[in-house]
Amino acid sequence: MNRQIEGDTMDIKELLFGLTDTDGVSGAEENAGAFALARLRSYTNDAYIDSFGSVIGKIGVHSKDKPTLLLDAHIDEIGMIVTYIDEKGFVKVGNCGGLDRRLLLAQQVCIHGRQPVPGVICSKPPHLLSDEEKKKAPEVADIAIDTGYSKEQLEGLISLGDRITFYAVNRELLNGRVSGKSFDDRSGVAAILMALDLLQTEGELPFNLTVLFSSQEEVGERGAHIAAFNIAPDYAVAVDVSFGLTSDSMEDKCGKMGQGGMIGISPSLNRAMSDRLIALAKEKEIPYQIEIMPELTGTNADVIAVTKGGVRAVTLSIPLRYMHTPIETLVLSDLEAVAKLLCVFAREGMNHA
């Protein structure tokens, strides 16, 4: 399904699914980073992967007379890490990022060893559960993966420290919705790449534009902290996902799917940037909604804002249902709206000419 963006054709679904089909658990983002780097090099010859696994690219000609705008989205995904192989061949794990322990049992997974090793997370039959066990989600330390291999066979295929991803099938649902794994935050990466596609026909920008697909966000926003220090931007937009409204969630804490990107307002964000994004969205008739975060944002914007002498930062988020699960779900039109608003902000700057 091709979706039109202001006269240009980009297959948003293909781009997003390509990004999510690659593995890149926190601290092992090599494959996802390589895929994103290849796409980024369509827009610049000055793109590379830094020593911490983040993808960085300078777009267009940079001048010392212009401020630098950083567009950031994190490339890593949640997952697990191999901690032990017991004598019976079961693989013990630890978590990388904020796993939802409620969904772990009976999931299909892939261990990324010397070769991909499929497995399933062990689940005790409900008939054998005690009343107390039925009330609790399992601790990650109690999880074991069954691959069918013996301990000796596994030791030839995987190593301690190998990362594990959920096995998930990307699906196109009705009404422009798609579902899969690691939309958090490969959808943000896709939105930035689409914004760059839109900017290809533009002339000189009011910013020195730099793109960052940062590593290790899910384990403490580490890649963005390091890269932002080296880039030293004046302005930054952290593109991430936020909570999409579901039947059992609180409306005041969620965005509505299909109503555009979520512009962040928070004590930790620059209010002038938030207001500028709102004004541009209204002027260009780009769908948007407001996200109020009373304290920190829980995104890379928090660490970018306090880098070096300080950076004016804002969040622009894509509403996402079922976060940190293998069935994360979003609406492609929201991703489009975020891409369009990023493009307009990069083109127009903080003030009208």
LOPA-37082 format. One record per residue (C-alpha): residue number from 1; residue in one letter; x, y, z. Coordinates in pm, whole numbers. Each point is the difference from the previous one (the first is absolute). Layout:
BEGIN
(node NUM,A,(X,Y,Z)),
...
This chain:
BEGIN
(node 1,M,(0,0,0)),
(node 2,N,(154,327,-113)),
(node 3,R,(-109,312,179)),
(node 4,Q,(44,340,-163)),
(node 5,I,(192,270,181)),
(node 6,E,(-30,341,-168)),
(node 7,G,(51,-137,-349)),
(node 8,D,(276,-247,80)),
(node 9,T,(-60,-370,46)),
(node 10,M,(157,-184,288)),
(node 11,D,(-111,-343,113)),
(node 12,I,(-30,73,369)),
(node 13,K,(-105,-350,91)),
(node 14,E,(294,-155,-187)),
(node 15,L,(245,236,169)),
(node 16,L,(-141,-61,348)),
(node 17,F,(-16,-377,-45)),
(node 18,G,(354,-7,-137)),
(node 19,L,(123,181,310)),
(node 20,T,(-192,-227,238)),
(node 21,D,(106,-320,-175)),
(node 22,T,(359,68,105)),
(node 23,D,(115,-83,353)),
(node 24,G,(153,261,226)),
(node 25,V,(-45,-62,371)),
(node 26,S,(163,265,218)),
(node 27,G,(378,-26,-12)),
(node 28,A,(-11,-218,-313)),
(node 29,E,(-148,235,-257)),
(node 30,E,(240,-93,-283)),
(node 31,N,(-253,-151,-242)),
(node 32,A,(-270,263,51)),
(node 33,G,(264,271,-13)),
(node 34,A,(143,-129,-327)),
(node 35,F,(-346,-5,-159)),
(node 36,A,(-76,355,116)),
(node 37,L,(344,122,-108)),
(node 38,A,(-55,-133,-352)),
(node 39,R,(-331,188,-20)),
(node 40,L,(151,317,146)),
(node 41,R,(275,-2,-261)),
(node 42,S,(-267,62,-263)),
(node 43,Y,(-8,357,133)),
(node 44,T,(361,70,97)),
(node 45,N,(354,-120,-61)),
(node 46,D,(93,105,354)),
(node 47,A,(-152,-282,206)),
(node 48,Y,(163,-251,231)),
(node 49,I,(-40,-216,309)),
(node 50,D,(177,138,306)),
(node 51,S,(197,-193,262)),
(node 52,F,(-316,-55,206)),
(node 53,G,(-212,-147,-279)),
(node 54,S,(-202,310,-87)),
(node 55,V,(-59,101,-363)),
(node 56,I,(84,365,-77)),
(node 57,G,(-33,199,-321)),
(node 58,K,(46,363,-100)),
(node 59,I,(-255,110,-256)),
(node 60,G,(91,264,-260)),
(node 61,V,(261,271,35)),
(node 62,H,(76,112,354)),
(node 63,S,(105,355,83)),
(node 64,K,(136,152,319)),
(node 65,D,(-250,284,-43)),
(node 66,K,(-306,-225,49)),
(node 67,P,(-129,-180,309)),
(node 68,T,(4,-380,2)),
(node 69,L,(-322,-198,14)),
(node 70,L,(19,-362,115)),
(node 71,L,(-272,-248,-94)),
(node 72,D,(25,-305,224)),
(node 73,A,(-172,-339,16)),
(node 74,H,(137,-303,178)),
(node 75,I,(97,-308,-199)),
(node 76,D,(6,-257,281)),
(node 77,E,(-284,-226,111)),
(node 78,I,(-89,-182,318)),
(node 79,G,(98,-366,32)),
(node 80,M,(189,-245,215)),
(node 81,I,(356,-121,48)),
(node 82,V,(128,-356,53)),
(node 83,T,(129,-42,356)),
(node 84,Y,(35,-378,40)),
(node 85,I,(-57,-337,-166)),
(node 86,D,(-100,-266,250)),
(node 87,E,(84,-369,-12)),
(node 88,K,(-331,-87,-164)),
(node 89,G,(57,249,-283)),
(node 90,F,(-238,270,120)),
(node 91,V,(117,358,-60)),
(node 92,K,(-26,246,289)),
(node 93,V,(-31,370,-75)),
(node 94,G,(15,355,129)),
(node 95,N,(-194,297,-135)),
(node 96,C,(131,280,-222)),
(node 97,G,(-242,286,44)),
(node 98,G,(-346,13,153)),
(node 99,L,(-150,-338,-79)),
(node 100,D,(-365,-54,82)),
(node 101,R,(33,-316,210)),
(node 102,R,(-372,-77,-38)),
(node 103,L,(43,-104,-364)),
(node 104,L,(317,-208,21)),
(node 105,L,(-142,-349,46)),
(node 106,A,(-45,-210,-316)),
(node 107,Q,(151,264,-229)),
(node 108,Q,(202,-97,-306)),
(node 109,V,(350,150,1)),
(node 110,C,(321,5,-200)),
(node 111,I,(345,-24,158)),
(node 112,H,(251,190,-214)),
(node 113,G,(305,-221,37)),
(node 114,R,(250,-127,-256)),
(node 115,Q,(-315,-73,-193)),
(node 116,P,(-361,88,85)),
(node 117,V,(-141,-256,244)),
(node 118,P,(-380,-10,37)),
(node 119,G,(-151,-83,336)),
(node 120,V,(-307,27,219)),
(node 121,I,(-30,133,353)),
(node 122,C,(-100,-282,232)),
(node 123,S,(-346,10,152)),
(node 124,K,(-137,-226,274)),
(node 125,P,(-348,-132,-89)),
(node 126,P,(-273,190,186)),
(node 127,H,(-120,-329,148)),
(node 128,L,(325,-23,200)),
(node 129,L,(9,358,127)),
(node 130,S,(-62,74,365)),
(node 131,D,(-252,269,90)),
(node 132,E,(289,229,94)),
(node 133,E,(180,-59,-331)),
(node 134,K,(-312,90,-195)),
(node 135,K,(3,348,154)),
(node 136,K,(359,89,-93)),
(node 137,A,(189,93,-314)),
(node 138,P,(327,-197,-20)),
(node 139,E,(325,166,96)),
(node 140,V,(244,25,-291)),
(node 141,A,(252,-204,200)),
(node 142,D,(-253,-286,7)),
(node 143,I,(-42,-4,-378)),
(node 144,A,(153,-282,-206)),
(node 145,I,(11,-51,-377)),
(node 146,D,(-44,-342,-158)),
(node 147,T,(178,-35,-336)),
(node 148,G,(-9,-380,-27)),
(node 149,Y,(380,-14,8)),
(node 150,S,(214,-158,269)),
(node 151,K,(244,207,206)),
(node 152,E,(290,-128,-210)),
(node 153,Q,(-173,83,-327)),
(node 154,L,(-96,346,121)),
(node 155,E,(354,81,107)),
(node 156,G,(102,-42,-363)),
(node 157,L,(-272,236,-120)),
(node 158,I,(-37,277,259)),
(node 159,S,(206,178,264)),
(node 160,L,(-70,168,331)),
(node 161,G,(-90,359,-74)),
(node 162,D,(-175,-68,-330)),
(node 163,R,(-314,207,-46)),
(node 164,I,(-352,-137,-35)),
(node 165,T,(-292,154,-187)),
(node 166,F,(-365,-91,-11)),
(node 167,Y,(-111,-177,-314)),
(node 168,A,(-263,226,-149)),
(node 169,V,(-171,19,-337)),
(node 170,N,(-61,346,-142)),
(node 171,R,(-364,30,-94)),
(node 172,E,(-210,253,-186)),
(node 173,L,(-332,50,177)),
(node 174,L,(-307,196,-105)),
(node 175,N,(-26,379,-37)),
(node 176,G,(370,69,-48)),
(node 177,R,(107,-182,316)),
(node 178,V,(305,-225,18)),
(node 179,S,(126,-228,275)),
(node 180,G,(339,-151,83)),
(node 181,K,(301,17,229)),
(node 182,S,(242,287,67)),
(node 183,F,(-221,276,-140)),
(node 184,D,(147,159,314)),
(node 185,D,(193,170,-145)),
(node 186,R,(62,-114,-356)),
(node 187,S,(-313,200,-90)),
(node 188,G,(185,311,115)),
(node 189,V,(295,-96,-220)),
(node 190,A,(-241,-47,-292)),
(node 191,A,(-161,341,64)),
(node 192,I,(338,176,-12)),
(node 193,L,(98,-180,-320)),
(node 194,M,(-330,105,-156)),
(node 195,A,(59,358,109)),
(node 196,L,(339,-9,-175)),
(node 197,D,(-174,-131,-311)),
(node 198,L,(-234,298,7)),
(node 199,L,(290,242,49)),
(node 200,Q,(187,-120,-309)),
(node 201,T,(-169,262,-219)),
(node 202,E,(59,284,246)),
(node 203,G,(270,264,-32)),
(node 204,E,(226,119,277)),
(node 205,L,(-139,-61,348)),
(node 206,P,(16,242,295)),
(node 207,F,(171,-275,202)),
(node 208,N,(306,-219,-21)),
(node 209,L,(-200,-323,-4)),
(node 210,T,(137,-311,172)),
(node 211,V,(-175,-336,42)),
(node 212,L,(61,-240,287)),
(node 213,F,(-131,-355,28)),
(node 214,S,(117,-58,354)),
(node 215,S,(99,-320,179)),
(node 216,Q,(-89,-126,347)),
(node 217,E,(-303,221,68)),
(node 218,E,(-184,-288,165)),
(node 219,V,(276,-43,260)),
(node 220,G,(45,363,102)),
(node 221,E,(10,227,-308)),
(node 222,R,(376,-58,-21)),
(node 223,G,(65,31,-373)),
(node 224,A,(-181,332,-32)),
(node 225,H,(188,145,296)),
(node 226,I,(336,-79,-157)),
(node 227,A,(-87,97,-357)),
(node 228,A,(-169,326,100)),
(node 229,F,(311,102,195)),
(node 230,N,(211,-45,-312)),
(node 231,I,(-252,161,-237)),
(node 232,A,(-75,292,236)),
(node 233,P,(-330,103,-163)),
(node 234,D,(-186,319,72)),
(node 235,Y,(-343,-159,-53)),
(node 236,A,(-118,-359,16)),
(node 237,V,(-317,-191,-78)),
(node 238,A,(-21,-343,163)),
(node 239,V,(-233,-213,-212)),
(node 240,D,(-138,-292,198)),
(node 241,V,(-323,-185,68)),
(node 242,S,(-248,69,276)),
(node 243,F,(-308,-166,139)),
(node 244,G,(-285,-54,-244)),
(node 245,L,(-348,-5,150)),
(node 246,T,(-148,-344,67)),
(node 247,S,(-332,-107,148)),
(node 248,D,(152,-46,345)),
(node 249,S,(232,303,21)),
(node 250,M,(-44,355,129)),
(node 251,E,(-85,250,-272)),
(node 252,D,(196,285,160)),
(node 253,K,(322,-204,-11)),
(node 254,C,(-27,-125,-359)),
(node 255,G,(-6,121,-356)),
(node 256,K,(-275,-96,-242)),
(node 257,M,(109,-208,-296)),
(node 258,G,(-66,160,-337)),
(node 259,Q,(3,356,135)),
(node 260,G,(364,82,-75)),
(node 261,G,(326,24,188)),
(node 262,M,(18,97,366)),
(node 263,I,(182,328,68)),
(node 264,G,(153,-9,346)),
(node 265,I,(-40,267,266)),
(node 266,S,(201,-55,317)),
(node 267,P,(212,189,255)),
(node 268,S,(299,-185,-148)),
(node 269,L,(-75,117,-357)),
(node 270,N,(41,334,-173)),
(node 271,R,(-344,163,-11)),
(node 272,A,(88,225,-294)),
(node 273,M,(73,-307,-211)),
(node 274,S,(-324,-165,107)),
(node 275,D,(-193,314,-92)),
(node 276,R,(180,27,-334)),
(node 277,L,(-90,-357,-94)),
(node 278,I,(-363,66,94)),
(node 279,A,(-9,319,-207)),
(node 280,L,(155,-172,-303)),
(node 281,A,(-238,-295,27)),
(node 282,K,(-296,239,3)),
(node 283,E,(135,210,-286)),
(node 284,K,(75,-301,-223)),
(node 285,E,(-312,-190,109)),
(node 286,I,(202,-295,127)),
(node 287,P,(-191,-212,255)),
(node 288,Y,(145,23,350)),
(node 289,Q,(-87,-41,367)),
(node 290,I,(152,120,325)),
(node 291,E,(181,-223,250)),
(node 292,I,(41,141,350)),
(node 293,M,(281,-152,208)),
(node 294,P,(13,160,347)),
(node 295,E,(359,-104,75)),
(node 296,L,(256,-169,-227)),
(node 297,T,(-102,-147,-335)),
(node 298,G,(161,-344,25)),
(node 299,T,(158,58,-342)),
(node 300,N,(340,100,-135)),
(node 301,A,(-112,364,26)),
(node 302,D,(72,-16,373)),
(node 303,V,(372,-67,-43)),
(node 304,I,(47,202,-320)),
(node 305,A,(-144,310,168)),
(node 306,V,(266,-1,274)),
(node 307,T,(296,-81,-223)),
(node 308,K,(301,236,10)),
(node 309,G,(-134,355,45)),
(node 310,G,(-360,-108,-57)),
(node 311,V,(-210,-70,-309)),
(node 312,R,(-350,127,-84)),
(node 313,A,(-191,-326,-38)),
(node 314,V,(-351,-119,-74)),
(node 315,T,(-171,-336,-50)),
(node 316,L,(-212,-102,-296)),
(node 317,S,(-156,-340,54)),
(node 318,I,(-200,-258,-193)),
(node 319,P,(-301,-149,187)),
(node 320,L,(67,-371,56)),
(node 321,R,(-215,-271,153)),
(node 322,Y,(138,-302,192)),
(node 323,M,(347,148,57)),
(node 324,H,(287,-238,76)),
(node 325,T,(-185,-302,-137)),
(node 326,P,(33,-198,-327)),
(node 327,I,(-329,153,-124)),
(node 328,E,(72,372,21)),
(node 329,T,(-261,174,-215)),
(node 330,L,(-10,341,-168)),
(node 331,V,(-173,188,-281)),
(node 332,L,(214,83,-302)),
(node 333,S,(-167,340,-42)),
(node 334,D,(138,105,342)),
(node 335,L,(348,-94,-113)),
(node 336,E,(-57,208,-317)),
(node 337,A,(-118,298,204)),
(node 338,V,(315,-10,214)),
(node 339,A,(219,-18,-314)),
(node 340,K,(-178,298,-155)),
(node 341,L,(31,211,316)),
(node 342,L,(371,-81,31)),
(node 343,C,(47,107,-361)),
(node 344,V,(-188,327,48)),
(node 345,F,(190,86,320)),
(node 346,A,(339,-72,-163)),
(node 347,R,(-102,216,-296)),
(node 348,E,(-164,289,186)),
(node 349,G,(214,19,313)),
(node 350,M,(-102,165,324)),
(node 351,N,(-134,315,-166)),
(node 352,H,(-159,93,-328)),
(node 353,A,(234,156,-255)),
